[in-house]
Amino acid sequence: MGSVRKASAWLGLVDDNDDERYYDDDYSEGTDSQDAWVTDPRVKVASDTAEEKGRRIGTVTPDSFRDARLIGELFREGVPVIVNLTAMEAGDAKRVVDFAAGLIFGLRGSIERVSTRVFLLTPSNTEIVNGDPAGHRTDGFFNQS
């Protein structure tokens, strides 16, 4: 349908019956309202699959120290947490960092500063892999020296 015809149909100047030819009557028959949103059983929602395999990362941007509880709950579940303290006042941010330090000490995790006022809390069963820049590699791959 052309843009002029669409505009005319929108204004009600012509009938908009051209789109009916694209509908398949067989498809609309036999579908219940409950089955309308059922997907192929081989397709899983990403969050369900990630939760089953333990591939979740939580991000928390607290406004005040009251939000520290969410950090603790995620971390106790074994989820690595990125804590962004850029929206907080300095005093409350220090309290959250102290809370996070106690949390990782008690649960044998680790804490790493990602950038200014952004931290990564990782449980004991998580390995952080740092990539070396290509210029500093010693295995000869792209070594131009």
C-alpha positions as a Markdown table, in Angstrom:
| # | Residue | x | y | z |
|---|---|---|---|---|
| 1 | Met | 0.0 | 0.0 | 0.0 |
| 2 | Gly | 1.4 | 3.4 | -1.0 |
| 3 | Ser | 1.9 | 6.2 | 1.3 |
| 4 | Val | -0.9 | 8.3 | -0.3 |
| 5 | Arg | -3.3 | 5.4 | 0.0 |
| 6 | Lys | -2.3 | 4.9 | 3.6 |
| 7 | Ala | -2.9 | 8.6 | 4.4 |
| 8 | Ser | -6.3 | 8.4 | 2.6 |
| 9 | Ala | -7.2 | 5.3 | 4.6 |
| 10 | Trp | -6.2 | 7.0 | 7.8 |
| 11 | Leu | -8.3 | 10.0 | 7.0 |
| 12 | Gly | -11.2 | 7.7 | 6.1 |
| 13 | Leu | -11.4 | 8.7 | 2.4 |
| 14 | Val | -10.9 | 5.2 | 1.1 |
| 15 | Asp | -11.6 | 1.7 | 2.6 |
| 16 | Asp | -8.5 | 0.0 | 4.0 |
| 17 | Asn | -9.4 | -3.5 | 2.8 |
| 18 | Asp | -6.2 | -4.2 | 1.0 |
| 19 | Asp | -4.6 | -5.7 | 4.0 |
| 20 | Glu | -7.2 | -8.4 | 4.4 |
| 21 | Arg | -5.7 | -10.4 | 1.6 |
| 22 | Tyr | -2.6 | -11.0 | 3.8 |
| 23 | Tyr | -4.4 | -12.8 | 6.6 |
| 24 | Asp | -4.6 | -16.5 | 6.5 |
| 25 | Asp | -8.0 | -17.9 | 7.7 |
| 26 | Asp | -6.5 | -21.2 | 8.6 |
| 27 | Tyr | -4.1 | -19.6 | 11.1 |
| 28 | Ser | -6.8 | -17.8 | 13.0 |
| 29 | Glu | -8.9 | -20.9 | 13.4 |
| 30 | Gly | -8.2 | -23.2 | 16.3 |
| 31 | Thr | -6.1 | -20.8 | 18.3 |
| 32 | Asp | -7.3 | -20.2 | 21.8 |
| 33 | Ser | -6.5 | -17.1 | 23.7 |
| 34 | Gln | -4.4 | -19.1 | 26.1 |
| 35 | Asp | -2.3 | -20.6 | 23.3 |
| 36 | Ala | -1.8 | -17.3 | 21.5 |
| 37 | Trp | 1.5 | -16.5 | 23.3 |
| 38 | Val | 3.0 | -20.0 | 23.5 |
| 39 | Thr | 6.3 | -20.3 | 21.7 |
| 40 | Asp | 8.2 | -23.2 | 20.3 |
| 41 | Pro | 9.3 | -25.4 | 23.3 |
| 42 | Arg | 12.9 | -25.3 | 21.9 |
| 43 | Val | 13.0 | -21.5 | 22.4 |
| 44 | Lys | 13.7 | -20.4 | 26.0 |
| 45 | Val | 13.6 | -16.9 | 27.4 |
| 46 | Ala | 17.1 | -15.6 | 27.9 |
| 47 | Ser | 16.7 | -14.9 | 31.6 |
| 48 | Asp | 15.4 | -18.4 | 32.3 |
| 49 | Thr | 18.4 | -20.0 | 30.5 |
| 50 | Ala | 20.8 | -17.6 | 32.2 |
| 51 | Glu | 19.4 | -18.3 | 35.6 |
| 52 | Glu | 19.6 | -22.1 | 35.0 |
| 53 | Lys | 23.3 | -21.9 | 34.0 |
| 54 | Gly | 24.3 | -19.3 | 36.6 |
| 55 | Arg | 25.2 | -16.7 | 34.0 |
| 56 | Arg | 23.6 | -13.7 | 35.6 |
| 57 | Ile | 25.2 | -10.4 | 36.5 |
| 58 | Gly | 23.4 | -7.8 | 38.7 |
| 59 | Thr | 23.8 | -4.1 | 38.3 |
| 60 | Val | 22.8 | -1.8 | 41.1 |
| 61 | Thr | 22.9 | 2.0 | 41.1 |
| 62 | Pro | 21.9 | 2.9 | 44.6 |
| 63 | Asp | 20.5 | 6.3 | 45.5 |
| 64 | Ser | 21.1 | 5.9 | 49.2 |
| 65 | Phe | 22.5 | 3.4 | 51.7 |
| 66 | Arg | 19.0 | 1.8 | 52.0 |
| 67 | Asp | 19.6 | 0.2 | 48.5 |
| 68 | Ala | 22.6 | -1.8 | 49.9 |
| 69 | Arg | 20.2 | -4.6 | 50.8 |
| 70 | Leu | 19.6 | -5.4 | 47.2 |
| 71 | Ile | 23.4 | -5.7 | 46.6 |
| 72 | Gly | 23.6 | -8.1 | 49.5 |
| 73 | Glu | 20.7 | -10.2 | 48.4 |
| 74 | Leu | 22.1 | -10.6 | 44.8 |
| 75 | Phe | 25.6 | -11.4 | 46.1 |
| 76 | Arg | 24.3 | -14.0 | 48.6 |
| 77 | Glu | 22.6 | -15.8 | 45.6 |
| 78 | Gly | 26.0 | -16.1 | 44.0 |
| 79 | Val | 25.4 | -13.4 | 41.4 |
| 80 | Pro | 28.3 | -11.0 | 40.5 |
| 81 | Val | 27.2 | -7.5 | 41.1 |
| 82 | Ile | 28.3 | -4.2 | 39.5 |
| 83 | Val | 27.8 | -1.4 | 41.9 |
| 84 | Asn | 27.6 | 2.1 | 40.4 |
| 85 | Leu | 28.0 | 4.7 | 43.1 |
| 86 | Thr | 28.1 | 7.8 | 40.8 |
| 87 | Ala | 24.6 | 8.9 | 41.8 |
| 88 | Met | 25.4 | 8.9 | 45.5 |
| 89 | Glu | 26.8 | 11.4 | 47.9 |
| 90 | Ala | 30.4 | 10.7 | 49.1 |
| 91 | Gly | 29.4 | 9.8 | 52.6 |
| 92 | Asp | 26.8 | 7.3 | 51.6 |
| 93 | Ala | 29.0 | 5.9 | 48.9 |
| 94 | Lys | 31.7 | 5.2 | 51.5 |
| 95 | Arg | 29.2 | 3.4 | 53.7 |
| 96 | Val | 28.1 | 1.2 | 50.7 |
| 97 | Val | 31.7 | 0.4 | 49.9 |
| 98 | Asp | 32.3 | -0.6 | 53.6 |
| 99 | Phe | 29.1 | -2.8 | 53.4 |
| 100 | Ala | 30.4 | -4.4 | 50.2 |
| 101 | Ala | 33.8 | -5.0 | 51.8 |
| 102 | Gly | 32.2 | -6.8 | 54.7 |
| 103 | Leu | 30.0 | -8.7 | 52.3 |
| 104 | Ile | 32.8 | -10.1 | 50.3 |
| 105 | Phe | 34.9 | -10.8 | 53.4 |
| 106 | Gly | 32.0 | -12.8 | 54.9 |
| 107 | Leu | 31.2 | -14.7 | 51.8 |
| 108 | Arg | 34.8 | -15.1 | 50.6 |
| 109 | Gly | 34.3 | -13.1 | 47.4 |
| 110 | Ser | 36.4 | -10.4 | 45.8 |
| 111 | Ile | 35.9 | -6.7 | 44.9 |
| 112 | Glu | 37.5 | -4.9 | 42.0 |
| 113 | Arg | 37.3 | -1.3 | 41.0 |
| 114 | Val | 36.1 | -1.0 | 37.4 |
| 115 | Ser | 36.2 | 2.8 | 37.2 |
| 116 | Thr | 35.7 | 5.8 | 39.4 |
| 117 | Arg | 33.0 | 4.9 | 41.9 |
| 118 | Val | 32.0 | 1.7 | 40.0 |
| 119 | Phe | 32.9 | -1.7 | 41.6 |
| 120 | Leu | 32.5 | -5.3 | 40.7 |
| 121 | Leu | 31.7 | -7.8 | 43.5 |
| 122 | Thr | 32.3 | -11.4 | 42.5 |
| 123 | Pro | 31.5 | -14.5 | 44.5 |
| 124 | Ser | 34.2 | -17.1 | 45.4 |
| 125 | Asn | 33.2 | -19.4 | 42.5 |
| 126 | Thr | 33.7 | -16.6 | 39.8 |
| 127 | Glu | 36.9 | -16.0 | 37.9 |
| 128 | Ile | 37.7 | -12.6 | 36.5 |
| 129 | Val | 39.6 | -12.8 | 33.2 |
| 130 | Asn | 41.6 | -9.8 | 32.2 |
| 131 | Gly | 42.6 | -9.5 | 28.6 |
| 132 | Asp | 46.1 | -8.4 | 27.8 |
| 133 | Pro | 46.4 | -5.8 | 25.0 |
| 134 | Ala | 47.7 | -7.3 | 21.7 |
| 135 | Gly | 50.9 | -5.2 | 21.9 |
| 136 | His | 52.0 | -6.8 | 25.2 |
| 137 | Arg | 51.5 | -10.5 | 24.2 |
| 138 | Thr | 54.5 | -12.7 | 24.5 |
| 139 | Asp | 53.3 | -15.7 | 22.5 |
| 140 | Gly | 54.4 | -14.2 | 19.1 |
| 141 | Phe | 50.8 | -13.5 | 17.9 |
| 142 | Phe | 51.1 | -10.2 | 16.0 |
| 143 | Asn | 54.4 | -9.6 | 17.6 |
| 144 | Gln | 56.1 | -7.1 | 15.3 |
| 145 | Ser | 59.4 | -6.7 | 17.2 |
